[in-house]
Amino acid sequence: MSNRSHDSYGDYAVVQVPKDQLKSAFGLFLVYTGVLICIAVIWGGGALGNGLTFYDMMKASVLGSLILGIIGFFTAKIGGHTRASTYVILRHSFGRVGSMWAGAAVSGIACGIGWFFIQAWLFGTVFSTIAKELWGSVPFWASAPAASLWGAVLMTLSAAFGYKGIAFLSYLAVPLFLIALGGGSYAAITEAGGFAAALVAQPANPMPFAGAVTAVVGMYIAGATITSDISRYSEKPNDGGWAWFWQVVLLQPVLMLAGGTLTLLTPASDVAQAMAHLGIGLGALVLIIFGQWTTNDNNLYNGALAFANTFRVKKATMTIIMGFIGAVLASMTAAGFFGTDPFINFLTQLGRFLPPIAGVLLADFYVFKPYKLGKKNADERYTFGPGTRYSRYNVAGMAAWILAGLLAPSIPGIVALNSVLLGFVLYLVLAWGASAMNLKYEVGTWIEGEDGF
């Protein structure tokens, strides 16, 4: 039997990325940056501008981004060592069936369908608003329902091409986005009174500093958890980790400050509307198109990888199915068939259970495997390929995951960070304790087949 699985489902969804397909650190940096640049991050910066002074906004965005950078560095490094997606990696700390549940519920449903359709709806809604500012009226193709639909289709197409598709789009869109953001923000801030005015401006609705840091961390903790979906293409184990770290630590504060400064100086709630308010609508349009496109195709990409670990369906097929569902939901929402609040509330609750996955994964890979099981070589801690034996359920991993998600909101501090730390500690207590007492914490057996499933 060969020790290398066949890529039966496309884009190495459930098998290791071959060494001849690995990419440079700079290429990974651009892909991660393509995920980062979106309306949601700048809108988050706008929320900070409504509640903090310029200096407090800068400190909150830098501190929150640093926390995300550190967590994401270590999760991405695991992908660099294993060359496997997050959901395949989880087979060791959650069990084979456990990884199906964790990946499908949290990334497949939350990212692949839920946040994809919410972001597509947001794209259509803001696109329609900017179109009206530019042209005075909104043609049908630019209306919120229509733009949500064709925007979702474009995002689906690039995601269907897999890593190559999102990488190509990121290489093209990231420079254009940053030029539009930089030039548009500078012009808009100058129009609104300049940086001198921003330094002394007072927020309309002051918010606690700790709450601001919580918002920054919570906004992107999902990305820090599933970094291996991209870092699995790393030429060197650390490349993906550093690519993630520098893009989030250097660029996220800049993006948030751009949005926050504009909302600090104008009555608008996000940078696109603020630029439109100041008469710079074309730059806002570029931000909307490229920002949402490069982020939302990654939502589908990650969701499809999660479902490919659960169902025997080609990743491209799953991407198209999820994209179709998301496009219809986004268009119907924009048309007023139902509100988004129930969905956002559901996704927010589900999102509580994504950060603990990072905690469990970090505890298993960096502490339990090397110091309890003696697997010191990072490249040998997790093995994959035909004939690999996994437990069906890792009870310690699944219990730590669920308990951390339930308990995190009741502990003071940053909820998303609490859940990561709880997942980390609970897994070590449960797995180490069970191992020390010779108790069985892994149940059943699953043997990997030739197709990686």
ABEGO torsion letter per residue (X at the ends): XBABBBBAAEGGAABBBBAAABBBAAAAAAAAAAAABBAAAAAAAAAAAAABBAAAAAAAAAAAAAAAAAAAAAAAAAAAAAGBBAAAAAAAAAEAAAAAAAAAAAAAAAAAAAAAAAAAAAAAAAAAAAAAAAAGBBBAAABAAAAAAAAAAAAAAAAAAEAAAAAAAAAAAAAAAAAAAAAAAAAAAAAAGEAAAAAABBBABBBBAAAAAAAAAAAAAAAAAAAAAAAAABABAAAAAAAAAAAAAAAAAAAAAAAAAAAAABABABAAAAAAAAGBAAAAAAAAAAAAAAAAAAAAAAAAAAAAAABBBBAAAAAAAAAAAAAAAAAAAAAGABBAAAAAAAAAAAAAAAAAAAAAAAAAAAAAAAAAAGBABAAAABBBEBGBBBBABBAAAAAAAAAAAAAAAABBEBAAAAAAAAAAAAAAAAAAAAAAAGBBABBEBBBBBAAGX
